[in-house]
């Protein structure tokens, strides 16, 4: 391969091209790494599902927080759903269900019981508030 310069070999050209590609990719990768290295808060919440209510009925977090919900099913089968986060989990009576997710979207989101066979579940709602940073 002719490079236009007699002192530069084909191997050296490939190394230089590879280094150039690395230089182009490195800033993007570093930016991504920087976001991952930032301190991400883990926010723990304990909820109870009982008598067609969630307690507490309001959860507040910041955007990009990791959220861990520990939900106790106190009386009968319930579920916990947040449509915008694609969460839908069954909560067995007498058991504890743990749900973890990253609050990637700012806004106010309804969480609810999605068991359609029980009319009392339709009123079982709460609000997740994710404030923007």
N, C-alpha and C positions, 0 to 999 in steps of 0.2 A: 504494500500500500504506500503510495506516495503522499507525503504530508505537506510538501511545499518547503520543508526545511530538512536538510540532509542529516542533522544531528538528532532528529526526533524519530524514534522507532515507532512501529505500529503499537507495541505494548504500551509505550509511554502515552500515545494518543488515547488509547482505551482507558488508561488510568486517569488521564486528565478529563476525559468525557465523564467517567464515573464520578470523579470528584465534583465536576460541575453539576451533575444530576443530584448528588448529595447536597450540595450547597443550595440547590433550588428546593429540595424536599425538606431539609433540616428546619427552616423557620416554621413551616406548617406543623411539622411534628413537634417542635419545641413548644409552639403555642398550644397544641393539644395537650401535651404533657403538663404544661403550666396550669391549665384548667383542672387537670386531674389532681395535681399536687396541692391545690388550694385546699384549705381546711374546710371540709364539708361537715356540717353539723348532723349528728344523728339525733333525731327527736323521737323520744319514746312516749307513747300514750297508752294508757290502759282504758279500755271501754267495757261496758257491760251492756249486753242485749237482754232486756227483760221487760215483760209486760208491754210489748209493742213500742218500746222506746230505746234509744241509744243514750247512754250516759257516759261521758258528756255528749251534748248534742252539737258542740262546736269545737273545731280543732283549728288552731292557727299555726302556720309554719311560714318559712321564707322560701322563695324560689331556690331550687337546687338542693334543699335540705334532703337528707335521707330520712324517711319516716318509717317508724316501726310501730304498728298497731297491735296490741295484745288484747284480743276481744274474748271476753268470757260469755259463754252462752248459759244464762242463769235458769231459764225455765222451760224452753221448748226449742225446736229447730228454728233458726233464723238464718239470714244471710247478710253479707255486707257487700255492697256494690258501689263503685264510682265509675260511671260510664266513660268519662273523659280520660281516665287512667286505665281503662280496660281491666278493672278489678271486679271480680265476682267470686266470693268464697262462701261456702256453707259454714255455719256455726252450729255445732252439735250441742244439745243440752248437756250441761255438766262438764263441758270440755272448753279448752282454750285454743283459739286460732290466732296465729301470728301472721301478719301481712306486712311485707316490706316493699317500699317503692321509693323512687326519687321524685320529688315534687318539681317536675320540669316545666310545668305550665302555671303561670300566674293567673289568679282569678278566684272566683267563688264557685265551689262544686258541691252538689248535693250527694250525700251518701245515704243509702237506703237499703231496706230489706226487699229483695226481689222475689220473694216467695208468693206467687200469684194465687195459690190455692187457699191462702188464709187472708180474709179481708182485713184483719187487724194490721197486717204487715204494710198495707198501703200508707198508713199514717206514720210508719217507723222511718223517720228521716233525721238527718243532721247535716251540718255544713262544714266543709273543709275550705279554709281560707288560706290561699297561697299568695303572700305579698311579694311583689317584684323587688329585686335588689337594685 
